[in-house]
Amino acid sequence: MTKETVPKLTPGSRYRVMSMMTRDEPLETEGTFKGYSMVGNIDALVIDITPKGKEKGKEKGKGKGKQAKGGKEEEQLRLIPTQMVIFIEILDQMEEKKEEEEASTSRYYM
């Protein structure tokens, strides 16, 4: 496998994550990947599970949802500890943004 064929989790991509909930039943999470976080000393995936039609202030029909100040639909985030992940399905993969290194603007005087 080359570097080009290995997928990476990229912010803005949509994934379906199957993780352990109980011994007998897994938990399925579908949403937009926001990034990584820490839960104590364990890495976790941050997934926005807001229904697809309600993302970024778009609303399909009249649904009950949490309203943030200002009347916009609030994000619903789920943190999934990485050690609990069984598998991840890629639904919509965004291209990885390559950030250019900024030239150092600091000066050193001796």
C-alpha positions in Angstrom: 0.0 0.0 0.0 1.3 3.4 -0.9 0.8 6.6 1.0 -1.7 7.8 -1.6 -4.1 4.8 -1.0 -4.1 5.0 2.8 -7.1 7.1 3.9 -6.8 9.6 6.7 -9.6 11.0 8.9 -10.0 14.6 7.8 -12.1 17.3 9.4 -15.3 18.0 7.4 -15.6 14.4 6.2 -18.7 12.2 7.0 -18.1 8.9 8.6 -20.1 6.0 10.1 -18.3 4.8 13.2 -19.2 1.5 14.9 -18.0 1.5 18.5 -18.5 -0.7 21.6 -21.4 0.4 23.8 -22.1 -2.8 25.8 -20.8 -6.3 25.5 -23.7 -7.4 23.4 -24.6 -4.3 21.5 -22.4 -1.8 19.5 -23.2 1.9 19.0 -23.5 3.3 15.5 -22.6 7.0 15.0 -23.0 8.8 11.7 -21.8 12.4 11.3 -19.2 14.9 10.4 -15.7 14.4 11.8 -14.5 17.6 13.7 -11.1 16.4 14.9 -9.6 14.7 18.0 -9.9 15.5 21.7 -8.8 14.0 25.0 -11.1 12.2 27.5 -8.8 12.1 30.6 -5.7 10.5 29.1 -7.4 8.7 26.2 -7.7 10.0 22.6 -11.2 10.4 21.3 -12.8 11.2 17.9 -15.1 14.2 17.9 -18.1 13.6 15.6 -20.9 16.2 15.0 -24.1 14.1 15.0 -26.4 16.9 14.1 -28.8 15.5 11.4 -27.5 16.3 7.9 -30.4 18.6 7.0 -29.9 20.7 10.1 -26.2 21.3 9.7 -25.0 24.9 9.6 -28.4 26.5 10.3 -30.2 24.6 7.5 -33.5 23.1 8.7 -35.7 20.6 6.9 -39.2 20.9 8.4 -40.1 21.6 11.9 -38.1 19.5 14.3 -37.4 19.9 17.9 -33.7 20.5 18.6 -31.6 22.4 21.0 -31.5 26.1 20.2 -28.3 28.1 20.8 -28.4 31.7 21.8 -29.4 33.6 18.6 -31.9 31.0 17.4 -29.5 28.8 15.4 -29.4 25.0 15.7 -26.7 23.9 18.2 -24.1 21.3 17.3 -24.5 17.9 18.9 -21.0 16.5 19.4 -20.2 12.9 20.4 -16.7 12.0 21.7 -15.8 8.4 21.0 -12.7 7.0 22.7 -10.4 5.5 20.1 -10.0 2.3 22.0 -13.7 1.7 21.7 -13.8 1.9 17.8 -14.7 -1.3 16.0 -14.7 0.1 12.5 -15.1 3.3 10.5 -17.0 3.6 7.1 -16.1 6.5 4.9 -19.3 8.1 3.6 -17.9 11.4 2.2 -14.2 12.0 2.2 -12.8 15.6 2.1 -9.3 16.2 0.8 -6.7 16.9 3.4 -5.7 20.5 3.6 -2.0 20.9 3.5 -1.0 23.8 5.7 2.0 25.7 4.6 4.6 26.5 7.2 4.7 30.1 8.0 8.0 31.9 7.9 9.3 32.6 11.4 8.7 36.3 12.2 10.4 36.2 15.6 13.8 37.8 16.0 16.5 36.8 18.4 18.9 39.3 19.9 22.0 38.5 21.8 
